[in-house]
Amino acid sequence: MIIDAHTHVWPDKIAQAALGGNRVPGLEALGDGTVGGLTADMAHSGVDLSCCLGIANEARHVDSVNRFVAGLADDRRVPFGTVHVERSAEDNIASLQRHGVRAVKIHPLFQRFALDDDRLWEIFEAFGSDYVVIVHVGEGGDAFTNSLSNPRMIRDITRQFPSLRLMACHFGGYKILDDAEEMLAGADVVLETSWPPSLAKLRPERVRNLIRKHGAERVVFGSDWPMTSPAEEIRAIEALGLSDDETKMVLGGTLAGLLGDRLPG
């Protein structure tokens, strides 16, 4: 089974505007951000299951985003909801529970709060081990937003919250891979492989060595659709020179274990 840990979808009527509003300089979307577009791309790429990540850039949108992603849950999609630090930990968890969502995406680049914000740590404390959390880590914006997430913050979170089911996007450091390798390789965090516009932009031997140093049992495949082509990202994983068992772990085995009963069926 191939599981994509990192896709973004929006309601059809706002997908185009949402893509424009969440633009990363230098990147152009390859997909349209709609549920139908993702479904078609999954059929083309051979992805069996996609994690659909919701993001509320503003606190007032938390509940509507969680309602939308909850409605996506079926045998091909796992909903990841949203929280915001301008709402209390209790309010955030109440929204997730109301909609039956048990996984969350944190995106400092667009939500504009830091991974070491005390208010976010209060939410992490309330999560315990009950929620799977995936976070953007690294650059992709202006100097301020780039300062809101880095590998050191991820390392500190893993030390403070050892029971948190945490995944760090972009190997834990988009565009700052040296820092991520130094601080996170071997740490108690699951690393995700997306690297827009493509993982193929990185040297295969470097990625292979990083995965082996960290352990394929703690690495998950993510495409960051619609910013990339899942089919091309799968080919990039398969071209790394990993063993068959390692490749199977990265493309789905690791994430299946992490999601557990959040998987369909």
ABEGO torsion letter per residue (X at the ends): XBBBABBBBBBAAAAAAAAAAABBBGBBBABAGBAAAAAAAAAAAGBABBBBBBBBABAAAAAAAAAAAAAABBAABBBBBBBBAABBAAAAAAAAAAAGBABBBBBAAAAGBBAABAAAAAAAAAAEAABBBBBBBEBGBBAAAAAABBAAAAAAAAAABAABBBBBBGGGBBGBAAAAAAAABGBBBBBBABBOABAAABBAAAAAAAAAAAEAAABBBBAGOAABBAAAAAAAAAAAGBBAAAAAAAAAAAAAAAAEAABBX
